[in-house]
Structures are given as C-alpha cells and as structure tokens.
C-alpha cells in the first residue's frame, strides 16, 4: 500500500526561526533595540505553563526579549485589565499575548479587547479580526498562519481547491477560513451541527481538522489523495487505544508506558497515512509553525509600531 506524504512542520519552522534570528541580529548590529514580547500567564494550568515556557525559550533563541509575567489564579479581571493596559502603554513592549484559557471569573473577550491592536501578536483583537476578514493588513492568529505556511511550503495548490474546515473556533477555524478565501479556495466551515459531516468533509481537496476530539476524523472523512491538516492535540493514555491508532509503532506504545500518554491529533493517523495524499503528523506538524509565526508577528508588530528607523538602544 502506498503511504501518503508527511508534511513535517519542523523544517519550515526551523527556517522561519533562522530568518527571524538573522533579522533581529541585524537590528542589534544597527543599534536598534530588539523586539520585546510580553507573555502573561494567569493561574497554574500545567499545559499553559509549558506553552508559555516554550514561547519564552523561542524568543530567547531568536534574540527577541521575552518578558514573562506569571500571575496567581486569584488574580481578578480588574487586576488583569490594569496589567494589560499598562503593557499596552509601555514604550518597551512590542507584542503582548495573554495565554488562554483564563481562570473562571475572567472574561477573555474583555481582556483581548484591552490589548493594543498594534501589539496583539495573537491576532485576536476585534480590530485585527475585522482587518483579516476585510482583506486589510494586520496581525493574524499564528496557527492559521501556520496552516497556510504549511500548504505553501508543500506547494499544495489552494486556488480553486475545495477546502473544508471542521471546527469554527475564533482561534483556528474562522481565521483559517478567511485566509483560505484570500487564496481563492472554496471554503466550507463545519461544526457539531453540520449534517452528514463525513460526507461534506469527503469532498475536500484540503481538509483542516480543528475540532478537539482525538482521532475523530477517520477514513470516511478523507477524499482519496486529499491534503489533511491536523490541528488537534490530544492525549492517549491507554496502550490498547494507542495500538489501534498507531499499530505496533514501538515509539508510541513505549511513550504511553513510560510517560503515561502519547499525543494524537483530531485525525486518525493510520487512516490519514493510508488515504490522504499528504498529511501533518501530531506532534511535529502545525505546532512548530505556530511558535515560529508568533516570533514573526512580534517582529512585524515591532516594525509597524516603531516606524522607521525604529527605537534605538542606549547611546544611539
């Protein structure tokens, strides 16, 4: 049986990060202060803590100045709003991200709306959302950008293609639809109430799965030869379940035994490998590109906000 092409996001992400590091190094060499990203984490969600740590590490490696701010779970909405507004006024901060989800009692929409749109490197502010849908220049959410970067780097034809997105979230589904429309794809945005979801998905030349359910998309959803982009990240903790998803792949089964889990996306990996023309693995697909494009957004925000020639360092 012919297996499909694996779209590995690590290589594309490595190239983007190298380009960003070179660009930041050139800024430093010219006496221009490098971009600064403020990353705010509220509470002690373990997954969120790892995500923020990875973003801070990526910034450091690229030469971007990270400003990590960790707040207790008892932080109130008013206190968080005050911090976000302070960061938005700061002359030293070019990008701001507030890690989601937030603790109960804090309205994420209110927090996002308080971020300066010019520093909203997550691309979630209503002004940036409006710019995306109206075709104007602005900051775009990083995971949807990563999806388009993946398709472009793999030379997948988008113009005229039928694209189906499973999941209508503000973070992935909706902005991905907007970006694909910009590239002249015919886009269907599906959700939990879509009738004959598998039948709709099976029409897709490009299928994006972002529904948050482990291995939900099976072979019946996949048109033979389609490109499948898997955005999901789910844990599998049972060896028998892992064997059903990955076969006797020793690394996966060993992960469950030693770490207690292995990761799977929203697409059944064996079905994707056997039925699609190209597909993204989990981990190692879209995820690395998401972090790389956060760095690109930070540099973009710094340049746009500062203007030319940019803020210079001491003694400039």
N, C-alpha and C positions, 0 to 999 in steps of 0.2 A: 504494500500500500504506500502510495506517495504521500509524504508528510508535507505540510504547508510551511511557508517561510516564517521564521520567528523574527518579529520586529523588536530588536533589543534597544531599549531607550538609553542604556548606559553609554553607548558610544557617542550618540548625538549629544547627550547631556555633558559628557566629558569635553567635547569640542566647544560647546557653548560656554562652559565654565572657564575653559582656557582663554577663549576670546574675551570674556569679561575681565579675567585677571590681567590680561595684557592691556586692556583699555584702562583699568584702574591704575596699573603701574605707570602708564603714560601720563595719567593725570598727576600722580605723585611727582613724576620726573619734571613736569611742567610747573611744579609749585602749587598745584590745585589740590585742595583738601579732598580726600576720597569720600565717596558717598557714605552716609550713615543710615542704618536700618534699626529702628526701634521695634523689638518684638515683645509683646505683652502677653503674659500667661496668668490667668486667674484661676486659683484652685490647684488641686493636686491630681488631676486626671493623668494617669500614667502614660497613655498614648499621646496626649497633648504635650506632656513634658518631653517625650522623645522627639516629637516633631519639632518643637521649638529648639531643642538642643542641636538637632541636625541642621536646622536653618542657620543657627548662630555659627556652627562649625563651618558651614559652606561659605558664609560671609567672610569669616576669618581667612579661609583658604584663598578666597578671591581678592583679598585686600580691602574689602568693604568693612567699615567699622560697625560692629554689632553693639547694640545697646539692649541687653536682655533685662526685662523688668518682670519679676515674679511677685504676684500679689496673693494674699491668703484667700481662701474660699469664703471668708466672712466679708470680703470687700463688697460695698454697696454699689448700686448703679450710679448714684451721685458721685461717689469717690472715683469710680472708673471713668465717668464722663469728664470729671475735672482733670484727670491724668491725660486723657486723650486730647482734650482741648489745649492743655499745656504743651504736649508734644507737637500739636498742630501749629502752635505759635513759635516753637523753638527754631532759632536760626541754624541749629546744629543737626537737625534731624531731616533727612530727605525722604525716608519711607517709614510708614507705620503699618504694622499688622497686629491685630488682636486675635489670638488663637481661639478658634471655636472648637467645641461648644463652650458656652459660658455657664456658670452656676445658675441654678434656679433663682428667679427673682431679678435677673438682669436681662433686659430686652436687647437682643443682639442688633436689631434694626436701629434702635436709638444710639447704640454705641457706634455702629458703622456710619450713621448719618453725621456723627460728630467729628469724624476724621476729615481732615483737609483732603478734598478730592485729588489734589495735585500730589499728595503723599500716600494715597490709598493704593499700595502696591499689590493688594489682593484683588483690586478691581471690583469691589462690592458696593461702593458708594452709589446711590441712585443717579448721581450725575454721570459717573462712568458707565453705569448700565445704560443710561439713555444715549450716551455717545456711541456705545457699541452698536445698539440697535439702529441708530440713525446713520451709521457709517462714518462717524467722525473719529478723529484721533483721540485716544485716551488710554488709560490703564485698563488692561483686560485680565480677567482671572487666569491664574497660572496653569491650572490643569487643562482647561480648554485650549489655551495656547500650546500646551504640550501635545495635545492630540493633533492639532494642525501641524505642528513641527514634525511629529512622527510621520504623518501622512506625506508631508513634503519631502522629508529626508529619504523616505522609502520610495519616492516617485510614484505614489498612488494617485491616479487621476481622479480629481474631485469634480471638476467642471462637468456638468451634465449627469453625474452619478446620482443614484437614488441612495440617500443616507437615512438611516433610521436610528434614533436615539431612544434608548429605554431608560427613562428617568428624567423628570422635569425639574430638578432642583435648580435653585438660583446660582449655586456654586459651579455646577458642571453642565447639566442638561440644557438649560436655556441659553447660556452664553456659547456653548458648543454649537447649538442650532444657529445662532446669529453668525458665528464665524464661518460655518459651512455655507450658509446662504450668501455671504460675501464672496465665497469662492464659486458661486453659481451651481451648487448642488441642489437637488430637490430634496427637501428635508421633511421627515415625519417625526414628530416628538411624541413618544408614547409614555404611558403611565399605568398605574394599577387598574384603571377603569377602561383601558383600551380593549375593545372587543377583538377576539382572535389575535392576541398579541403575537403568538408564534407565527401566524400566517402573515401578519404585517412585517415582522422582522425578517422573514424569509425572502422578502422582495429586495432586501437591501444589498447594494454593492458595497456599502460601507456601513457596518453595524457597530454602534457605540453602546456598551453596557455600563450603566451607572445607576443601578437600582439598589445596591447594598444587600444583596442576597446571594449567599455562597453558591456558586455553580448553577445559578438559576437558568442561565441561557444554555440550552442543550442543542443537540444537532438539528432538531426540528426548527429551531430559530435561525439557522445559518444556511444561507444560499450557497451552494457549492461554488468555491472559488472566491467568496466574498472576503473583504478585509474586515477583521474583527478587532476592535479596540476595547480592551477590558480595563475599566477604571476602578473596579471594586477591590477592596482589601478586606478579607475575612479570615478568621482563624478556624482551622480544623484541628480538633483535639483528639479525635478517635482514629486509631491506626486502621481500622476496617474501612472507615469512611475515606481516609486518605488513599487507601489502596484502590477503592472504587473510582477515585478521581485521577490518580496518577499511575495506576497499575503497580507494578513491583519496583518502581523507581526508588532505589535504595536511599538516596539522599533525603527524599521527602519522608519516608517512613522513619528513618533514623531521627529526623528533626522532631517528629511527634514524640518519639520515645525519649529523647534527651532534653528537648526544650519544653515539651508539653503541647506543642502545636506546630503546624506549618501553615503557610499562607496560601489562600486560593482567591481568585477573583470572582466576579459575577458570572463568568463563563466557565462551563465545564472544560477543563484543559484538554482532555483526550479528544473530546468531540471537536473542539476548535482545531486541534492539530490535524485531525483526520479529514475535516470537511471544508475548512476555510482555505483561501489562497495565501493569506498572511494573517498573523495574529500577534498580539502583545502578551507576553507572559506576565505572571504575578508571582513574586516581585520581579523588578527589572524592566518593566515596560514603560508606562506613562509616568510612574512615580519619580524616577530620577530627573525627568524633564521638568516636572513641576517645580522642584527646588531650583534647578538651573534657571528657569524663566522668572522665578522670584528675584534672582540676582539681576537679571536683565531689566526687569521692571524697576528695580531700585536705582540702577544706573540711569535708566531713561527718566525716572522721576527727578533725579538729582539734576540732570542736564536741563530739563524743561523748567524746573523751578528756579534754578540759579540763573539761567540765561548765560550769555557769553560775556566774559571768558570763564565764569564760574567763581565760586568762593575760593579764595586762596588761603594757604596756610600762613602761620606766623612768619613775619619777616618778608612777606611777599610784597 
